[in-house]
Amino acid sequence: MSNSFGDTYNTGTVTLTNGSATAVFAGTLLSTQAEQGDIIYVQGSLILVDSVTDDTHLVIDQPWAAATLTNVAYTLLKWSKSRYDPAITQVQIRNLLTFYDAVGFFYFVEGSTPDPGVGVDGQWALKVNDASFNLWFHTGGSWVAQGTALLTTITGAWVSTTTYAQNSAASFGGSLYRSKVAGNLNNQPDVSPTQWELIVSKGDTGPATLNPVAAWVTAHSYVVGPPADYVSNGGSSYECLVAHTSGTFATDLAAGKWGLVAQVGTAGTNGTNAPTYGGTSTTSLTIGTGAQAFTTQAGLAYQNGARVRASSAANTSNWMEGLVTYSGTTLTITVDKVGGSGTHADWNFNIAGAPGAGDLISSNNLSDVVSVATARTNLAVFGRIKKTIFASVGTFTFTPDPHLLYGNIRMLAPGGGGGGVAASGAALYILIAGGGGAGQYQEKIGFVPSDIGASATVTVGAGGIGATGASVGTAGGTTSVVNASSVTVCSATGGSPGANTSTGTAGGPGAGGSGGTGDLVSQGQTGQGSHYEQLASAATKFPNAGKGGSTFLGDGGLGGSGATTAGHSGQGYGAGGGGGSSNQQAATNVAGGGGANGWVEIIEFCSQ
């Protein structure tokens, strides 16, 4: 099963207890499937995973506030940003190295002894790649031999003509012995303690088993045992009390050679056959609701009010069912459910279960659902996606769709203004101010109706104003969604402005927006740095510098590229403004470009 970002996992069930932050699962392998930051979707609620305890327990970010849910279905949404974070690999390597340094770790030795350069106190080394097994323990900073296994080969039953090596083993008389010496020839193990050592003794003889009961026959030799013979005769069972060769059973029994073990019982009275269900009919009827009268067999077990299904023998997909009245050879079904169609005269009858409220027929493929929209709501399955975009500066009211199940918010804060160039009139200088930082990207995943309430206030921030050279530019404003209870659902911070640049001072670029509130956050891109250079002549030279930070919906404004050129404004949404440029031939302040405005997108997943 895949563990990639965006995959899901829904094996087993989950129990959520009111007031508890522990989610208890059954039939799951969470240690290999879940990660911090994943989302659990349960009956319309999206729950953030705080940590993974083991295969069947997770800690969620907030205690469960709703009513207790026991063994319900769930879906694990693998949305944790750690699933695409390269730092995870580094953590796993560090964990592996920690495991290698742990006390109790075993090294396997290929040479004659362990490498003295590896291992720490408390670890073991084992050599198993030749005839002998050797064991070492690391203590006091070095490997210390612990010994060699004695027994190497079990040769089978002892043979007097076989020469046994030291530490080889052989069985004799049901016991196992180890050869204590080399060249061990023709020394019987049980009487040669100098040459052989008893390892495993033969067990005691177990209790005698009982012979199975067999039919008595004449001219057969029966024994008392143990085990004694047991026979059956005339439906009764007997144990042999005196060993003998059988003749006539009645004579042997009278002579006390057999003892009664189990007496044959008295035969009971035969019962009366009960009426049965089932039944057939050749009455030609067309499938449909209402009263349908069939001629059938008398004496069937159906009672008035029972629920019966009549199915075509040729194709059981054609059927009618309902409550019956039955008298003589007439069975009438008041049909309220049908399957298939057509006229048939090959009916088989069977008892049918009572349908539940709103019972559905699988062959109808949900066409018999009364309200598709209500069914989607009850099942938390969306049937419509609604997108609302706020792309102009201002404050707006967002009213959620009445059929909202859950949704996502994406936003970009506005970019900061570009830096300006202060006037000086100093000749032979090229000055380009730093670009403004891009606004922060923020995303709220899986908000539910209670997060928004009846409505929410959407604020789209304005892009920062470029610096003038004489005055400092401004940062991009904040973009946010705040519910009616003044709780911030999602917010993003605008980019910082680029600093002014003047003769002798190269101002820095604006930083990207950071902070904010949400689930997936990306700091805005920092603007491009300023350029300050003194030339040997009045040559025209304007390098590529001062560009504003960019976003996925906007390109940072370019820095100025002329003798006295203002920076370009950020393009699209959230981009920073470019820095102004000047060759300092004229005592004129040069302004930076303005940052691009913010942007908000709200996607609603609705039941209808």
ZAMARGU-4260 file (C-alpha; in steps of 0.2 Angstrom, whole numbers, plus 5000, padded with zeros to 4 digits):
<rodrens>
0) 5000/5000/5000 | 5007/5017/4995 | 5013/5030/5008 | 5015/5044/4995 | 5008/5061/4999
5) 4989/5062/4994 | 4986/5043/4996 | 4973/5036/5008 | 4971/5021/5021 | 4955/5014/5028
10) 4958/4997/5034 | 4949/4992/5051 | 4939/5004/5062 | 4941/5018/5074 | 4934/5022/5091
15) 4934/5040/5097 | 4929/5044/5115 | 4922/5061/5120 | 4935/5071/5130 | 4949/5060/5125
20) 4964/5064/5113 | 4968/5046/5110 | 4960/5037/5094 | 4959/5018/5096 | 4959/5008/5080
25) 4956/4989/5077 | 4964/4979/5063 | 4976/4992/5058 | 4995/4994/5054 | 4997/5013/5059
30) 5015/5012/5063 | 5019/5010/5044 | 5004/5020/5037 | 5001/5036/5048 | 5012/5051/5051
35) 5011/5067/5061 | 5001/5079/5051 | 4990/5067/5042 | 4971/5069/5043 | 4958/5057/5049
40) 4941/5059/5041 | 4927/5052/5052 | 4908/5055/5049 | 4911/5072/5041 | 4925/5078/5053
45) 4943/5080/5049 | 4955/5077/5063 | 4973/5081/5063 | 4986/5068/5069 | 4997/5074/5082
50) 5008/5058/5084 | 5008/5039/5081 | 5008/5028/5097 | 5008/5011/5089 | 4999/5000/5076
55) 4982/5004/5084 | 4983/5020/5093 | 4985/5039/5087 | 4985/5055/5097 | 4975/5068/5089
60) 4978/5087/5091 | 4962/5091/5101 | 4952/5080/5113 | 4936/5073/5104 | 4922/5085/5108
65) 4908/5076/5100 | 4898/5060/5106 | 4908/5044/5108 | 4910/5034/5091 | 4913/5015/5093
70) 4921/5005/5079 | 4916/5016/5065 | 4923/5017/5047 | 4937/5031/5044 | 4949/5037/5030
75) 4967/5042/5034 | 4971/5056/5022 | 4990/5055/5019 | 4992/5074/5019 | 5007/5077/5031
80) 5020/5088/5023 | 5033/5077/5031 | 5029/5064/5017 | 5038/5075/5004 | 5051/5082/5016
85) 5069/5076/5012 | 5074/5079/5030 | 5064/5063/5035 | 5077/5052/5026 | 5091/5060/5037
90) 5080/5056/5053 | 5078/5038/5048 | 5097/5037/5045 | 5101/5044/5062 | 5089/5032/5070
95) 5097/5017/5061 | 5114/5023/5067 | 5107/5024/5085 | 5101/5006/5083 | 5118/5000/5078
100) 5126/5008/5094 | 5113/5000/5105 | 5117/4988/5119 | 5113/4970/5115 | 5117/4972/5096
105) 5125/4957/5088 | 5139/4958/5075 | 5142/4942/5064 | 5161/4938/5063 | 5168/4932/5046
110) 5186/4931/5051 | 5194/4922/5066 | 5190/4936/5079 | 5179/4951/5079 | 5186/4968/5072
115) 5193/4977/5088 | 5188/4994/5079 | 5169/4990/5080 | 5157/4988/5094 | 5153/4996/5111
120) 5152/4988/5128 | 5136/4978/5130 | 5136/4971/5112 | 5139/4953/5106 | 5149/4945/5092
125) 5145/4928/5084 | 5155/4917/5072 | 5144/4904/5063 | 5152/4902/5046 | 5163/4887/5049
130) 5162/4871/5059 | 5163/4879/5077 | 5151/4892/5084 | 5161/4906/5094 | 5154/4919/5105
135) 5162/4936/5111 | 5155/4949/5123 | 5161/4968/5122 | 5166/4973/5140 | 5180/4985/5146
140) 5182/4992/5129 | 5187/4976/5120 | 5179/4959/5114 | 5180/4945/5127 | 5178/4927/5121
145) 5163/4918/5130 | 5167/4900/5123 | 5163/4888/5109 | 5148/4877/5107 | 5152/4859/5111
150) 5140/4849/5101 | 5143/4849/5082 | 5135/4834/5074 | 5121/4822/5078 | 5125/4806/5068
155) 5110/4796/5072 | 5109/4778/5080 | 5125/4772/5088 | 5135/4759/5077 | 5149/4749/5085
160) 5160/4750/5069 | 5159/4769/5068 | 5173/4780/5075 | 5165/4795/5083 | 5174/4812/5084
165) 5174/4822/5100 | 5158/4831/5103 | 5148/4821/5090 | 5132/4813/5096 | 5123/4797/5094
170) 5107/4789/5100 | 5106/4772/5110 | 5092/4764/5118 | 5081/4779/5116 | 5093/4791/5124
175) 5106/4803/5117 | 5124/4803/5121 | 5139/4815/5117 | 5156/4808/5113 | 5169/4814/5126
180) 5184/4809/5117 | 5191/4808/5099 | 5193/4791/5090 | 5178/4784/5100 | 5176/4766/5093
185) 5166/4751/5099 | 5162/4759/5116 | 5143/4755/5120 | 5137/4772/5126 | 5126/4766/5141
190) 5141/4756/5149 | 5156/4768/5144 | 5155/4783/5155 | 5173/4787/5151 | 5170/4789/5132
195) 5151/4794/5132 | 5141/4807/5142 | 5122/4806/5143 | 5113/4821/5136 | 5095/4816/5135
200) 5087/4801/5144 | 5073/4790/5136 | 5056/4795/5143 | 5045/4784/5154 | 5033/4772/5145
205) 5016/4780/5143 | 4999/4773/5149 | 4991/4759/5138 | 4979/4764/5125 | 4961/4758/5124
210) 4957/4746/5109 | 4943/4752/5098 | 4926/4744/5099 | 4924/4731/5086 | 4909/4720/5081
215) 4910/4703/5090 | 4915/4688/5079 | 4916/4669/5083 | 4932/4659/5084 | 4943/4675/5088
220) 4955/4676/5102 | 4950/4690/5115 | 4962/4697/5128 | 4960/4705/5145 | 4975/4717/5141
225) 4980/4730/5145 | 4973/4735/5134 | 4957/4725/5135 | 4947/4720/5120 | 4930/4729/5118
230) 4916/4723/5107 | 4898/4727/5101 | 4884/4715/5100 | 4865/4718/5098 | 4868/4737/5100
235) 4877/4735/5117 | 4896/4737/5121 | 4906/4724/5131 | 4924/4723/5139 | 4933/4707/5139
240) 4935/4700/5157 | 4942/4683/5154 | 4955/4679/5140 | 4946/4666/5128 | 4943/4660/5111
245) 4925/4665/5106 | 4912/4653/5103 | 4893/4658/5105 | 4891/4676/5112 | 4877/4671/5124
250) 4886/4657/5131 | 4902/4667/5134 | 4892/4681/5141 | 4883/4669/5153 | 4900/4662/5158
255) 4906/4679/5164 | 4919/4682/5150 | 4911/4699/5145 | 4906/4714/5156 | 4893/4726/5150
260) 4899/4743/5146 | 4884/4752/5137 | 4867/4745/5136 | 4857/4747/5120 | 4843/4760/5122
265) 4824/4757/5119 | 4818/4762/5102 | 4807/4778/5102 | 4791/4781/5094 | 4792/4788/5076
270) 4787/4806/5075 | 4773/4813/5063 | 4780/4823/5048 | 4778/4842/5050 | 4771/4853/5037
275) 4785/4861/5026 | 4788/4877/5017 | 4793/4878/4999 | 4780/4873/4986 | 4778/4877/4968
280) 4765/4884/4956 | 4762/4884/4937 | 4749/4898/4938 | 4754/4911/4924 | 4756/4928/4931
285) 4764/4944/4926 | 4777/4952/4938 | 4769/4967/4947 | 4763/4974/4964 | 4746/4971/4972
290) 4737/4954/4975 | 4744/4939/4965 | 4734/4922/4968 | 4744/4906/4965 | 4737/4888/4964
295) 4749/4877/4974 | 4750/4862/4985 | 4740/4859/5000 | 4747/4856/5018 | 4761/4869/5017
300) 4768/4878/5032 | 4764/4896/5028 | 4753/4906/5040 | 4743/4921/5035 | 4754/4936/5037
305) 4770/4927/5033 | 4781/4936/5020 | 4784/4925/5005 | 4794/4927/4989 | 4789/4919/4972
310) 4804/4916/4960 | 4804/4910/4942 | 4813/4894/4942 | 4821/4898/4925 | 4828/4915/4931
315) 4828/4919/4949 | 4831/4938/4946 | 4812/4938/4941 | 4802/4938/4957 | 4788/4945/4968
320) 4786/4946/4987 | 4774/4952/5000 | 4763/4946/5014 | 4752/4930/5011 | 4735/4923/5014
325) 4735/4904/5012 | 4720/4892/5012 | 4718/4875/5004 | 4728/4875/4988 | 4727/4894/4985
330) 4741/4906/4991 | 4739/4924/4988 | 4753/4936/4989 | 4750/4955/4992 | 4766/4960/4982
335) 4775/4976/4988 | 4792/4972/4981 | 4797/4965/4964 | 4813/4961/4954 | 4814/4958/4935
340) 4799/4958/4924 | 4788/4947/4912 | 4775/4934/4913 | 4780/4917/4921 | 4772/4900/4925
345) 4787/4892/4934 | 4786/4898/4952 | 4795/4892/4968 | 4790/4899/4985 | 4802/4903/4999
350) 4800/4912/5016 | 4807/4930/5014 | 4813/4942/5027 | 4804/4958/5032 | 4812/4973/5022
355) 4820/4987/5032 | 4814/5005/5031 | 4819/5012/5015 | 4825/4995/5009 | 4835/4996/4993
360) 4836/4983/4979 | 4854/4980/4973 | 4849/4977/4955 | 4841/4994/4954 | 4859/5002/4957
365) 4852/5015/4969 | 4838/5022/4957 | 4826/5018/4971 | 4833/5031/4983 | 4820/5043/4988
370) 4832/5058/4989 | 4849/5057/4981 | 4854/5074/4989 | 4849/5068/5007 | 4858/5052/5005
375) 4874/5061/5000 | 4872/5072/5016 | 4869/5057/5027 | 4884/5048/5020 | 4895/5064/5019
380) 4898/5061/5001 | 4900/5077/4991 | 4891/5078/4974 | 4895/5096/4970 | 4911/5107/4971
385) 4909/5126/4973 | 4923/5138/4971 | 4923/5156/4977 | 4938/5168/4972 | 4942/5185/4980
390) 4954/5194/4969 | 4952/5212/4973 | 4957/5222/4988 | 4944/5225/5001 | 4934/5216/5015
395) 4920/5204/5009 | 4907/5193/5018 | 4908/5174/5014 | 4892/5164/5017 | 4895/5145/5016
400) 4884/5134/5005 | 4869/5127/5015 | 4874/5110/5009 | 4893/5111/5014 | 4901/5096/5020
405) 4919/5102/5021 | 4931/5113/5011 | 4948/5120/5008 | 4955/5138/5009 | 4970/5144/4999
410) 4977/5162/5000 | 4991/5173/4995 | 4996/5189/5005 | 5001/5204/4995 | 5019/5208/4990
415) 5030/5221/4998 | 5035/5237/4988 | 5052/5239/4980 | 5066/5249/4987 | 5069/5267/4980
420) 5085/5276/4976 | 5089/5292/4985 | 5095/5307/4975 | 5113/5313/4976 | 5119/5319/4959
425) 5136/5309/4962 | 5143/5305/4945 | 5148/5288/4939 | 5138/5277/4950 | 5125/5264/4946
430) 5112/5261/4960 | 5098/5248/4959 | 5087/5246/4975 | 5082/5229/4982 | 5065/5221/4977
435) 5051/5219/4989 | 5047/5201/4996 | 5033/5191/4990 | 5017/5188/5001 | 5015/5171/5011
440) 5005/5157/5004 | 4994/5148/5017 | 4981/5134/5016 | 4967/5128/5027 | 4963/5110/5024
445) 4946/5102/5027 | 4937/5116/5037 | 4919/5110/5042 | 4903/5121/5043 | 4906/5124/5062
450) 4923/5132/5058 | 4914/5146/5048 | 4898/5148/5056 | 4884/5158/5047 | 4897/5168/5038
455) 4915/5174/5038 | 4924/5190/5034 | 4937/5189/5020 | 4950/5202/5020 | 4961/5204/5004
460) 4976/5214/5008 | 4984/5228/4996 | 5001/5227/4989 | 5015/5237/4998 | 5019/5254/4991
465) 5036/5256/4983 | 5049/5267/4992 | 5052/5284/4985 | 5071/5285/4989 | 5066/5299/5002
470) 5054/5288/5011 | 5053/5270/5015 | 5040/5258/5006 | 5027/5248/5014 | 5024/5230/5017
475) 5010/5220/5009 | 4994/5219/5020 | 4987/5204/5029 | 4975/5192/5020 | 4963/5182/5031
480) 4947/5173/5034 | 4939/5176/5051 | 4923/5168/5057 | 4908/5177/5065 | 4915/5173/5082
485) 4931/5182/5078 | 4941/5166/5076 | 4954/5167/5062 | 4951/5152/5051 | 4966/5155/5039
490) 4978/5170/5037 | 4994/5175/5027 | 5006/5189/5030 | 5012/5201/5017 | 5030/5203/5010
495) 5042/5216/5017 | 5047/5231/5007 | 5064/5233/4999 | 5076/5246/5008 | 5081/5262/5000
500) 5098/5263/4991 | 5109/5278/4990 | 5127/5283/4986 | 5137/5273/4999 | 5123/5262/5005
505) 5116/5247/4997 | 5099/5243/5004 | 5093/5225/5007 | 5079/5216/4998 | 5062/5213/5007
510) 5059/5197/5016 | 5045/5185/5011 | 5029/5185/5022 | 5029/5172/5036 | 5019/5167/5051
515) 5000/5166/5048 | 4987/5153/5052 | 4983/5137/5043 | 4988/5119/5039 | 5000/5121/5024
520) 5011/5136/5024 | 5025/5142/5012 | 5035/5158/5017 | 5035/5171/5003 | 5050/5172/4992
525) 5063/5185/4997 | 5066/5199/4984 | 5082/5201/4973 | 5096/5210/4981 | 5101/5228/4977
530) 5116/5233/4966 | 5129/5247/4970 | 5143/5250/4958 | 5155/5264/4955 | 5161/5266/4936
535) 5177/5271/4929 | 5168/5281/4915 | 5150/5287/4911 | 5146/5271/4902 | 5128/5265/4902
540) 5128/5249/4913 | 5112/5242/4922 | 5114/5224/4928 | 5099/5213/4932 | 5095/5216/4950
545) 5081/5222/4962 | 5068/5210/4956 | 5053/5207/4968 | 5049/5190/4975 | 5038/5179/4965
550) 5023/5168/4969 | 5014/5153/4960 | 5001/5166/4954 | 5012/5181/4951 | 5030/5186/4945
555) 5040/5199/4955 | 5042/5216/4947 | 5058/5219/4938 | 5071/5231/4945 | 5074/5248/4935
560) 5085/5247/4920 | 5088/5265/4915 | 5097/5281/4920 | 5082/5286/4931 | 5069/5272/4930
565) 5056/5267/4943 | 5055/5249/4948 | 5041/5238/4940 | 5026/5233/4950 | 5023/5215/4955
570) 5012/5205/4943 | 4997/5194/4946 | 4995/5191/4965 | 5006/5191/4980 | 5022/5196/4970
575) 5034/5209/4977 | 5038/5226/4968 | 5055/5229/4959 | 5068/5241/4965 | 5071/5258/4956
580) 5087/5262/4947 | 5098/5277/4944 | 5115/5282/4937 | 5116/5297/4949 | 5118/5309/4935
585) 5103/5319/4941 | 5098/5323/4959 | 5082/5314/4957 | 5074/5302/4969 | 5068/5286/4960
590) 5054/5275/4967 | 5052/5257/4968 | 5037/5247/4961 | 5022/5242/4971 | 5018/5225/4977
595) 5004/5214/4969 | 4988/5213/4979 | 4983/5197/4989 | 4971/5183/4983 | 4959/5171/4992
600) 4951/5155/4985 | 4938/5145/4995 | 4933/5128/4988 | 4917/5120/4996 | 4913/5101/4994
605) 4894/5100/4995 | 4882/5086/4996 | 4870/5093/4983
</rodrens>
